[in-house]
Amino acid sequence: MFAVAPERHAAVTQMFSDLGFVFEPLQLVELGLDIHLDWNRGIELISPIPGSTGEVAVSVTEFLERHGDGVFTVVIGVPEASRADAVAERYGATTRFRQRMEGEGTFLDENDVSILGLPLTFLATNIP
């Protein structure tokens, strides 16, 4: 997952599109994020919605201020988020963000952690 400054989001999305990525645009107002996601090839671009005070938007804004555009986290597909959390806890992980969504036969568990200095997101989902 790449964090990108809002003013460069469109250009970065276009560059990856030119490389053959096919994005689904999303805006998650409750998190304060503009997102472009290619589920098939596994790339996600996120930018904070300007002025948002959402928890994730604040975290992404702070990341961009400290580091500029770059890898915000590496998303790892796991069969069960709770099992991955148990492993992470053994290594002293700090949770940065957690969400669970479900409905209409689909679910998504996403746990963003810092573990041994690595930004990782455990993702368990049945969304194709």
DAZI-V748530 format. One record per pair of residues at least 12 apart in sequence whose C-alpha atoms are under 8 Angstrom apart, sorted by the first residue. I is the first residue (numbers start at 1). J is the second residue. D is the distance in Angstrom with one decimal. If there is no record, write none. Layout:
I|J|D + I|J|D
This chain:
1|43|6.2 + 1|44|4.8 + 1|45|5.9 + 1|46|7.3 + 1|71|5.9 + 1|72|5.7 + 1|73|5.4 + 1|74|5.9 + 1|75|6.8 + 2|43|7.9 + 2|44|6.3 + 2|45|5.0 + 2|46|6.2 + 2|69|7.2 + 2|70|5.4 + 2|71|4.5 + 2|72|5.3 + 2|73|7.2 + 3|45|6.1 + 3|46|5.0 + 3|47|5.9 + 3|60|6.7 + 3|63|7.9 + 3|64|7.0 + 3|69|5.5 + 3|70|5.5 + 3|71|6.2 + 3|72|5.4 + 4|45|6.8 + 4|46|6.1 + 4|47|5.3 + 4|64|7.3 + 4|68|7.6 + 4|69|4.7 + 4|70|6.8 + 5|47|5.8 + 5|48|7.5 + 5|64|6.7 + 5|68|7.5 + 5|69|6.3 + 6|47|5.3 + 6|48|6.5 + 6|49|7.2 + 6|50|7.3 + 9|45|7.7 + 9|46|7.9 + 9|47|6.8 + 13|36|7.2 + 13|45|7.4 + 21|38|6.5 + 21|41|7.1 + 22|37|7.9 + 22|38|5.6 + 23|36|5.4 + 23|37|5.0 + 23|38|4.6 + 23|39|7.9 + 24|36|5.5 + 24|37|5.2 + 24|38|6.3 + 25|37|6.5 + 29|49|7.8 + 29|54|7.9 + 30|54|6.3 + 31|54|4.9 + 31|55|6.3 + 31|56|5.4 + 31|57|6.2 + 32|48|5.7 + 32|49|5.3 + 32|52|5.3 + 32|53|6.9 + 32|54|4.9 + 32|55|7.6 + 32|56|6.6 + 32|57|4.8 + 33|46|6.4 + 33|47|5.6 + 33|48|4.6 + 33|49|5.2 + 33|56|7.4 + 33|57|5.9 + 34|46|5.7 + 34|47|5.2 + 34|48|6.2 + 34|49|6.0 + 35|47|6.6 + 39|128|7.6 + 47|60|7.2 + 48|60|6.4 + 48|61|6.3 + 56|97|7.4 + 60|72|7.7 + 72|119|7.0 + 73|112|7.8 + 73|119|4.8 + 73|120|5.2 + 73|121|6.4 + 74|119|6.4 + 74|120|4.9 + 74|121|6.0 + 75|120|5.9 + 75|121|4.6 + 75|122|6.0 + 75|123|6.6 + 76|120|7.1 + 76|121|6.0 + 76|122|5.1 + 76|123|6.0 + 77|122|6.1 + 77|123|4.8 + 77|124|5.9 + 78|122|6.2 + 78|123|5.8 + 78|124|5.2 + 79|124|5.6 + 79|125|7.9 + 80|124|5.7 + 81|109|6.3 + 81|110|7.2 + 81|111|7.1 + 81|122|6.1 + 81|123|6.5 + 81|124|5.7 + 84|122|6.9 + 85|111|7.8 + 88|115|6.6 + 91|115|6.7 + 91|116|7.0 + 92|115|6.6 + 92|116|7.4 + 93|113|6.2 + 93|114|5.5 + 93|115|4.4 + 93|116|7.1 + 94|113|5.5 + 94|114|5.2 + 94|115|6.6 + 95|111|7.3 + 95|112|6.0 + 95|113|4.4 + 95|114|6.5 + 96|111|7.9 + 96|112|5.4 + 96|113|5.2 + 96|114|7.0 + 97|111|6.0 + 97|112|5.0 + 97|113|7.0 + 98|110|5.7 + 98|111|4.5 + 98|112|6.1 + 99|111|6.6 + 106|125|7.4 + 106|126|5.8 + 106|127|6.0 + 107|125|5.4 + 107|126|6.0 + 107|127|6.9 + 108|123|7.1 + 108|124|5.8 + 108|125|4.3 + 108|126|7.0 + 108|127|7.4 + 109|122|7.8 + 109|123|5.7 + 109|124|5.1 + 109|125|6.2 + 110|122|5.7 + 110|123|4.7 + 110|124|6.6 + 111|123|6.7
